[in-house]
Amino acid sequence: MPTVKMTSHLYRFFPQLQNQPVTVPAGPVGNALHTINEQAPGFTDYILDDRGALRRHVKLCINDTIVIDRKALTDQLKAEDTLFIFQALSGG
């Protein structure tokens, strides 16, 4: 099963994902995000906009490749892949 790694500040909002391996079924990235949402309700609300596309400040990578389909999230995860979730931090 693909594994998921994310920037550590996301654990502030979703502590149930911290200090444990997060795995998702192989298949479309969108399905993977919804699987994470089952473990941590509200996760997709934080990562996706009201149309189900990635928010502007969120980047996803499968291994070392940036996810291309930010709207339908159809990029495919294989069993040996790692999905990285990055959220930009901003400030003044």
TATANOR-V303602 format. One record per residue. N is the residue number from 1. RES is the residue in one small letter. D_CENTER is the distance of its C-alpha to the mean C-alpha in whole Angstrom. Layout:
# TATANOR-V303602
N_RES_D_CENTER + N_RES_D_CENTER
This chain:
# TATANOR-V303602
1_m_15 + 2_p_12 + 3_t_10 + 4_v_7 + 5_k_8 + 6_m_7 + 7_t_10 + 8_s_13 + 9_h_13 + 10_l_10 + 11_y_12 + 12_r_15 + 13_f_14 + 14_f_12 + 15_p_15 + 16_q_15 + 17_l_12 + 18_q_14 + 19_n_16 + 20_q_15 + 21_p_14 + 22_v_10 + 23_t_11 + 24_v_10 + 25_p_13 + 26_a_13 + 27_g_13 + 28_p_11 + 29_v_8 + 30_g_8 + 31_n_10 + 32_a_7 + 33_l_5 + 34_h_9 + 35_t_10 + 36_i_8 + 37_n_9 + 38_e_13 + 39_q_12 + 40_a_12 + 41_p_13 + 42_g_12 + 43_f_9 + 44_t_8 + 45_d_11 + 46_y_10 + 47_i_7 + 48_l_9 + 49_d_13 + 50_d_16 + 51_r_16 + 52_g_13 + 53_a_12 + 54_l_9 + 55_r_11 + 56_r_13 + 57_h_12 + 58_v_9 + 59_k_8 + 60_l_6 + 61_c_9 + 62_i_10 + 63_n_13 + 64_d_14 + 65_t_14 + 66_i_12 + 67_v_10 + 68_i_14 + 69_d_13 + 70_r_11 + 71_k_13 + 72_a_14 + 73_l_10 + 74_t_13 + 75_d_12 + 76_q_13 + 77_l_12 + 78_k_15 + 79_a_16 + 80_e_16 + 81_d_13 + 82_t_10 + 83_l_7 + 84_f_7 + 85_i_5 + 86_f_8 + 87_q_10 + 88_a_13 + 89_l_16 + 90_s_19 + 91_g_23 + 92_g_26
